[in-house]
């Protein structure tokens, strides 16, 4: 089958870090991504299911991997070479484990203990936090935190099939189009993050790419905060933030100008460095993942409030953590999904995301779609999505 395969080596990693600053890496001979003919992955164990991708999204973590901007932290938790792609809607390729050939499914990519055939499960998996599994280098599979970062599972950027454990598959309702289903995975991440908010809070969302916009939607439609303020850079992002439930939208230029006053805070100017904000949001969701906005998130959160990191952090970070210390601001990571307490029930993030996808017309955020052979153009479009008015770029595998 033809697939987009990521190859990594230490020399290439260093070269790409340099090249990423001076040229378009998607067209560079140094690019670690290649369109290749590879065999379909074998089934790791009895009961596994073959899935043929229909659409597969391009995530910020995929771009960070390609541009060598992800942290070396992940190096022992992945197993290159691998086929990228973890935002996947596909169809079951053959009858297996209660699934019928042709059924549409979304893939929940976390590779926890159940998927790996490990029993008894680790503490996190036993608690329903399987995305935080501590056995991601063991069991029936090569190391990998998710499908799309593991050489044994395959990934969504292929014209053949990948393999999935039946626990990873969620049937897609007939009335939900592929263009919505492909973004259920990032929406599930947003659901998991948004449920940290408490009713009545003033919430600030920093960043209005796909992650930030989906956090806004999850916050509003899951009925948590009293007020949502979103910081959005580009016109399409501002429009979508308001449509999806933000009460107010601010521009990045207002961070230390009008925004603090709108949050009931005031600004003082230090001798050097960024302004000091006295007061701020009850909870801030940082959805960009660069050191500058991480520090902004801390500064714009009130004393005793909380910053939730939703955007994948970059490999390098220099922060002045004085406002965190002085304001006793809490820091929390929000990674992937699991089981949630919602409405008196214990329900998976993916189940909530599938419900929410209809309400927010998720398909309106998807596009443009690219053929696999046009991967250079697709990666370029994803890298410049905000500026070009795109939210979520994806590969269309329904046509050759």
C-alpha positions as a printed NumPy array, in Angstrom:
array([[  0.   ,   0.   ,   0.   ],
       [  1.061,   3.623,  -0.39 ],
       [  1.582,   5.468,   2.848],
       [  3.291,   8.543,   4.259],
       [  6.1  ,   7.197,   6.415],
       [  8.051,   9.172,   8.987],
       [ 11.745,   8.298,   9.322],
       [ 13.918,   9.67 ,  12.072],
       [ 17.638,   9.736,  12.697],
       [ 19.726,  11.93 ,  14.978],
       [ 21.554,  13.705,  12.098],
       [ 18.294,  14.308,  10.252],
       [ 16.667,  15.608,  13.454],
       [ 19.4  ,  18.227,  13.841],
       [ 19.359,  19.142,  10.147],
       [ 15.611,  19.54 ,  10.041],
       [ 15.641,  21.791,  13.104],
       [ 17.935,  24.119,  11.168],
       [ 16.171,  23.694,   7.817],
       [ 12.787,  24.413,   9.35 ],
       [ 13.946,  27.96 ,   9.987],
       [ 15.31 ,  28.665,   6.537],
       [ 13.062,  26.861,   4.056],
       [  9.781,  25.04 ,   3.606],
       [ 10.517,  21.628,   5.069],
       [  7.652,  19.977,   3.189],
       [  9.544,  20.525,  -0.077],
       [ 13.028,  19.962,   1.313],
       [ 15.162,  16.937,   0.519],
       [ 15.727,  16.823,   4.283],
       [ 12.068,  16.108,   4.95 ],
       [ 11.596,  13.016,   7.138],
       [  8.243,  12.297,   5.447],
       [  8.155,  10.108,   2.34 ],
       [  5.383,   8.579,   0.245],
       [  6.325,   4.91 ,   0.044],
       [  5.007,   1.475,  -0.859],
       [  4.916,  -0.497,   2.385],
       [  3.221,  -3.723,   3.488],
       [  0.023,  -3.484,   5.489],
       [  0.699,  -4.088,   9.18 ],
       [ -0.038,  -7.628,  10.412],
       [ -2.644,  -8.144,  13.124],
       [ -0.743,  -7.962,  16.452],
       [ -3.04 , -10.469,  18.191],
       [ -6.323, -12.332,  17.636],
       [ -9.414, -10.134,  17.644],
       [ -7.813,  -7.063,  16.125],
       [ -9.623,  -5.217,  13.327],
       [ -8.415,  -3.879,   9.978],
       [ -9.571,  -0.335,   9.233],
       [ -9.321,   1.464,   5.908],
       [ -9.049,   5.245,   6.453],
       [-11.542,   7.482,   4.673],
       [-10.293,  10.822,   6.001],
       [ -7.32 ,  11.54 ,   8.249],
       [ -6.524,  14.9  ,   9.768],
       [ -3.227,  16.744,  10.125],
       [ -2.636,  17.573,  13.787],
       [ -0.27 ,  20.091,  15.328],
       [  1.611,  17.182,  16.902],
       [  2.143,  15.725,  13.416],
       [  3.611,  19.023,  12.25 ],
       [  5.806,  19.269,  15.338],
       [  7.116,  15.77 ,  14.617],
       [  7.874,  16.597,  10.985],
       [  9.571,  19.882,  11.885],
       [ 11.56 ,  18.342,  14.76 ],
       [  9.902,  20.763,  17.162],
       [  8.519,  18.119,  19.488],
       [ 10.33 ,  17.391,  22.725],
       [ 12.978,  14.627,  22.938],
       [ 10.796,  13.436,  25.824],
       [  8.789,  11.444,  23.279],
       [ 11.745,   9.648,  21.694],
       [ 11.525,   6.451,  23.809],
       [  7.71 ,   6.483,  23.586],
       [  7.487,   6.162,  19.797],
       [  8.891,   3.636,  17.344],
       [  9.855,   5.07 ,  13.945],
       [  9.629,   4.449,  11.115],
       [  5.844,   4.736,  11.348],
       [  2.89 ,   5.813,   9.241],
       [  1.583,   9.104,  10.609],
       [ -2.059,   9.968,  11.203],
       [ -4.068,   9.579,  14.417],
       [ -7.195,  11.621,  13.57 ],
       [ -9.037,   8.957,  11.614],
       [-12.482,   8.097,  10.329],
       [-12.462,   4.872,   8.364],
       [-14.389,   1.771,   7.515],
       [-13.945,  -1.754,   8.782],
       [-12.172,  -3.734,   6.062],
       [-13.445,  -7.206,   7.016],
       [-15.782,  -8.768,   9.585],
       [-14.028,  -9.02 ,  12.954],
       [-14.767,  -8.823,  16.708],
       [-18.42 ,  -7.809,  16.304],
       [-17.706,  -5.27 ,  13.557],
       [-19.006,  -5.703,  10.022],
       [-17.095,  -4.913,   6.864],
       [-18.037,  -1.454,   5.625],
       [-19.058,  -0.037,   9.01 ],
       [-17.747,   3.485,   9.556],
       [-15.696,   3.972,  12.693],
       [-13.527,   6.576,  14.338],
       [-10.291,   5.375,  15.881],
       [ -9.443,   6.26 ,  19.477],
       [ -5.66 ,   6.128,  19.078],
       [ -4.428,   5.753,  22.692],
       [ -2.381,   2.552,  23.071],
       [ -2.997,   1.568,  26.696],
       [ -2.8  ,  -1.719,  28.575],
       [ -5.967,  -3.265,  27.115],
       [ -4.804,  -2.557,  23.581],
       [ -1.341,  -3.939,  24.368],
       [ -2.688,  -7.134,  25.929],
       [ -1.304,  -6.322,  29.378],
       [ -3.149,  -7.763,  32.381],
       [ -3.374,  -6.636,  35.11 ],
       [ -3.486,  -3.08 ,  33.795],
       [ -1.38 ,  -0.249,  35.144],
       [ -2.861,   2.058,  37.745],
       [ -3.855,   4.728,  35.212],
       [ -5.607,   2.306,  32.861],
       [ -7.426,   0.689,  35.777],
       [ -8.744,   4.148,  36.705],
       [-10.01 ,   4.79 ,  33.146],
       [ -7.155,   7.157,  32.278],
       [ -5.814,   4.87 ,  29.565],
       [ -4.221,   7.704,  27.583],
       [ -1.873,   8.109,  30.566],
       [ -0.83 ,   4.438,  30.454],
       [  2.576,   3.71 ,  31.97 ],
       [  3.073,   0.601,  29.827],
       [  3.312,   2.331,  26.433],
       [  6.607,   0.569,  25.68 ],
       [  5.425,  -2.963,  26.502],
       [  2.97 ,  -5.697,  25.61 ],
       [  2.016,  -6.823,  22.097],
       [  3.152,  -3.622,  20.36 ],
       [  6.288,  -1.616,  19.738],
       [  6.566,   1.581,  21.796],
       [  3.978,   4.191,  20.963],
       [  1.678,   6.516,  22.844],
       [ -0.867,   6.469,  20.023],
       [ -1.757,   4.956,  16.684],
       [  0.142,   7.036,  14.155],
       [  3.289,   7.046,  16.296],
       [  3.8  ,   3.277,  16.51 ],
       [  5.352,   1.163,  13.755],
       [  3.112,  -1.866,  14.489],
       [ -0.332,  -0.242,  14.124],
       [  0.   ,   1.791,  10.959],
       [ -1.602,   5.204,  10.773],
       [ -4.258,   7.176,   8.972],
       [ -2.045,   8.611,   6.233],
       [ -2.277,   5.536,   4.02 ],
       [ -4.259,   4.146,   1.088],
       [ -4.434,   0.658,   2.575],
       [ -5.341,  -0.383,   6.1  ],
       [ -4.192,   0.134,   9.659],
       [ -4.918,  -2.207,  12.566],
       [ -6.912,  -1.381,  15.697],
       [ -7.954,  -3.129,  18.868],
       [-11.775,  -3.332,  19.056],
       [-11.725,  -1.173,  22.217],
       [-10.317,   1.665,  20.073],
       [-13.243,   1.76 ,  17.638],
       [-16.408,   3.852,  17.894],
       [-19.201,   3.439,  15.36 ],
       [-20.094,   6.617,  13.479],
       [-23.829,   7.519,  13.393],
       [-25.285,   7.43 ,   9.897],
       [-26.198,  11.125,   9.979],
       [-22.654,  12.238,  10.882],
       [-20.593,  12.944,   7.743],
       [-16.978,  11.85 ,   7.353],
       [-15.948,  15.504,   7.435],
       [-17.243,  15.772,  11.001],
       [-16.134,  12.33 ,  12.173],
       [-12.496,  12.974,  11.204],
       [-12.275,  15.655,  13.902],
       [-13.903,  13.651,  16.697],
       [-10.449,  12.795,  18.09 ],
       [ -9.333,  16.426,  18.654],
       [-12.859,  17.226,  19.875],
       [-12.51 ,  14.451,  22.476],
       [ -9.259,  16.107,  23.624],
       [-11.151,  19.393,  23.969],
       [-13.946,  17.709,  25.917],
       [-11.414,  16.234,  28.347],
       [ -9.863,  19.664,  28.892],
       [-13.121,  21.633,  29.125],
       [-14.526,  19.431,  31.884],
       [-11.89 ,  20.869,  34.239],
       [-13.839,  24.14 ,  34.281],
       [-16.304,  24.862,  37.071],
       [-19.769,  26.374,  36.555],
       [-19.839,  30.144,  36.67 ],
       [-16.142,  30.707,  36.008],
       [-14.688,  33.357,  33.734],
       [-12.589,  31.347,  31.316],
       [ -9.898,  32.578,  28.951],
       [ -8.948,  30.515,  25.895],
       [ -5.58 ,  31.509,  24.427],
       [ -5.331,  30.437,  20.799],
       [ -8.053,  29.799,  18.221],
       [ -6.608,  27.148,  15.975],
       [ -8.528,  23.89 ,  15.831],
       [ -7.668,  23.004,  19.444],
       [ -8.694,  26.358,  20.897],
       [-11.926,  26.534,  18.911],
       [-12.921,  23.026,  19.951],
       [-12.212,  23.892,  23.587],
       [-14.526,  26.906,  23.219],
       [-17.232,  24.661,  21.762],
       [-16.845,  22.042,  24.478],
       [-16.909,  24.658,  27.238],
       [-20.096,  26.227,  25.931],
       [-22.006,  23.091,  24.966],
       [-21.101,  21.107,  28.067],
       [-22.52 ,  23.952,  30.142],
       [-19.567,  24.689,  32.386],
       [-18.378,  28.326,  32.51 ],
       [-20.267,  31.538,  33.011],
       [-18.191,  33.554,  30.54 ],
       [-15.778,  32.57 ,  27.778],
       [-13.211,  34.994,  26.357],
       [-11.142,  33.738,  23.423],
       [ -7.97 ,  35.271,  22.022],
       [ -7.967,  34.787,  18.241],
       [ -5.475,  36.118,  15.72 ],
       [ -7.164,  35.706,  12.319],
       [-10.608,  36.766,  10.982],
       [-11.941,  33.224,  10.366],
       [-10.824,  32.198,  13.85 ],
       [-12.65 ,  35.135,  15.414],
       [-15.846,  34.3  ,  13.501],
       [-15.73 ,  30.637,  14.493],
       [-14.962,  31.415,  18.14 ],
       [-18.145,  33.479,  18.388],
       [-20.192,  30.888,  16.487],
       [-18.984,  28.095,  18.741],
       [-19.849,  29.888,  21.955],
       [-17.32 ,  32.542,  23.   ],
       [-18.921,  35.541,  24.663],
       [-16.085,  37.822,  23.627],
       [-13.097,  37.665,  21.302],
       [ -9.859,  39.58 ,  21.788],
       [ -6.853,  39.976,  19.524],
       [ -3.277,  39.087,  20.614],
       [ -2.466,  42.787,  20.625],
       [ -4.968,  43.33 ,  23.453],
       [ -3.365,  40.856,  25.883],
       [ -1.907,  43.588,  28.079],
       [ -4.073,  46.385,  26.755],
       [ -7.868,  46.125,  26.902],
       [ -8.114,  42.449,  27.836],
       [ -7.075,  42.635,  31.517],
       [ -9.692,  45.317,  32.188],
       [-12.318,  43.11 ,  30.532],
       [-11.238,  40.372,  32.94 ],
       [-11.617,  42.719,  35.918],
       [ -7.853,  43.07 ,  36.356],
       [ -5.383,  45.926,  36.2  ],
       [ -1.906,  46.167,  34.694],
       [  1.305,  47.432,  36.247],
       [  4.53 ,  47.967,  34.307],
       [  7.765,  46.476,  35.659],
       [ 11.221,  47.83 ,  34.938],
       [ 11.796,  45.052,  32.415],
       [  9.774,  42.279,  30.836],
       [  6.088,  41.688,  30.322],
       [  3.465,  43.648,  32.268],
       [  2.238,  42.462,  35.663],
       [ -1.491,  41.665,  35.724],
       [ -3.276,  41.908,  39.064],
       [ -6.371,  39.736,  38.756],
       [ -7.465,  37.854,  35.646],
       [ -9.424,  34.831,  34.49 ],
       [-10.492,  32.104,  36.888],
       [ -9.129,  29.495,  34.49 ],
       [ -7.064,  29.844,  31.335],
       [ -6.771,  27.227,  28.612],
       [ -3.454,  27.578,  26.786],
       [ -4.029,  26.13 ,  23.307],
       [ -0.91 ,  27.238,  21.42 ],
       [  1.991,  25.494,  23.128],
       [  4.74 ,  28.079,  22.708],
       [  6.627,  29.557,  25.645],
       [  5.372,  33.098,  25.07 ],
       [  1.693,  32.189,  25.323],
       [  2.353,  29.823,  28.226],
       [  3.759,  32.765,  30.16 ],
       [  0.876,  34.968,  29.013],
       [ -1.572,  32.362,  30.301],
       [  0.024,  32.41 ,  33.737],
       [  0.091,  36.209,  33.897],
       [ -3.566,  36.544,  32.814],
       [ -4.906,  34.088,  35.408],
       [ -6.028,  35.409,  38.784],
       [ -4.278,  34.414,  42.01 ],
       [ -5.44 ,  30.972,  43.02 ],
       [ -6.725,  30.252,  39.509],
       [ -5.563,  27.536,  37.154],
       [ -3.822,  27.322,  33.795],
       [ -4.624,  24.241,  31.721],
       [ -2.073,  23.349,  29.056],
       [ -3.959,  21.874,  26.099],
       [ -1.607,  22.754,  23.244],
       [  1.379,  20.436,  22.849],
       [  4.423,  22.231,  24.328],
       [  7.433,  22.937,  22.152],
       [ 10.844,  21.446,  22.789],
       [ 12.308,  24.703,  24.081],
       [ 10.795,  26.91 ,  26.713],
       [ 12.034,  29.893,  28.709],
       [  9.538,  31.132,  31.246],
       [  9.48 ,  33.691,  34.009],
       [  7.54 ,  31.712,  36.615],
       [  7.432,  34.502,  39.174],
       [  3.724,  35.239,  38.53 ],
       [  2.947,  31.55 ,  39.049],
       [  4.743,  31.56 ,  42.395],
       [  3.454,  34.933,  43.524],
       [ -0.158,  34.224,  42.552],
       [ -0.207,  30.59 ,  43.663],
       [ -1.546,  29.757,  40.211],
       [ -2.206,  26.088,  39.59 ],
       [ -0.801,  24.373,  36.509],
       [ -2.435,  21.351,  34.9  ],
       [ -1.771,  19.388,  31.768],
       [ -4.672,  18.115,  29.688],
       [ -3.593,  15.277,  27.441],
       [ -5.915,  13.265,  25.207],
       [ -9.003,  11.64 ,  26.779],
       [-10.374,   8.893,  28.981],
       [-13.487,   8.438,  31.116],
       [-15.274,  11.565,  32.328],
       [-17.776,  12.306,  35.078],
       [-20.582,  14.122,  33.297],
       [-24.284,  14.474,  34.035],
       [-24.093,  11.935,  36.83 ],
       [-22.612,   9.365,  34.461],
       [-19.187,   7.976,  33.791],
       [-18.73 ,   8.288,  30.043],
       [-15.841,   8.218,  27.593],
       [-14.611,  11.489,  26.144],
       [-15.137,  10.055,  22.651],
       [-18.81 ,   9.339,  23.358],
       [-19.347,  12.945,  24.437],
       [-17.437,  14.171,  21.38 ],
       [-19.633,  12.13 ,  19.041],
       [-22.728,  13.698,  20.625],
       [-21.263,  17.183,  20.449],
       [-20.107,  16.844,  16.818],
       [-23.68 ,  17.193,  15.553],
       [-24.53 ,  20.177,  17.746],
       [-21.611,  22.306,  16.587],
       [-21.704,  21.284,  12.891],
       [-18.15 ,  20.042,  13.222],
       [-17.842,  19.434,   9.478],
       [-17.849,  23.192,   8.857],
       [-14.339,  23.382,  10.356],
       [-12.835,  20.819,   7.991],
       [-10.997,  21.589,   4.777],
       [ -9.334,  21.787,   2.445],
       [ -8.975,  18.065,   1.722],
       [ -5.945,  16.697,  -0.112],
       [ -5.031,  13.479,  -1.884],
       [ -2.193,  11.572,  -0.307],
       [  0.01 ,  12.265,  -3.334],
       [ -0.385,  15.987,  -2.677],
       [  1.071,  15.679,   0.808],
       [  3.555,  18.517,   0.35 ],
       [  0.726,  20.931,  -0.402],
       [ -1.31 ,  19.496,   2.476],
       [  1.48 ,  19.99 ,   5.007],
       [  2.082,  23.528,   3.719],
       [ -1.632,  24.302,   4.073],
       [ -1.703,  22.962,   7.633],
       [  1.359,  24.989,   8.601],
       [ -0.249,  28.214,   7.4  ],
       [ -3.845,  27.299,   8.273],
       [ -4.733,  30.324,  10.398],
       [ -3.363,  32.877,   7.984],
       [ -5.127,  31.204,   5.056],
       [ -8.481,  30.886,   6.807],
       [ -8.321,  27.112,   7.402],
       [ -9.127,  25.347,  10.66 ],
       [ -8.466,  21.641,  10.078],
       [ -6.678,  20.288,   6.992],
       [ -7.099,  16.595,   6.192],
       [ -6.23 ,  13.861,   3.723],
       [ -9.079,  12.372,   1.676],
       [ -8.418,   8.638,   1.204],
       [-11.814,   7.921,  -0.368],
       [-10.431,   8.511,  -3.852],
       [ -7.173,   7.253,  -5.371]])
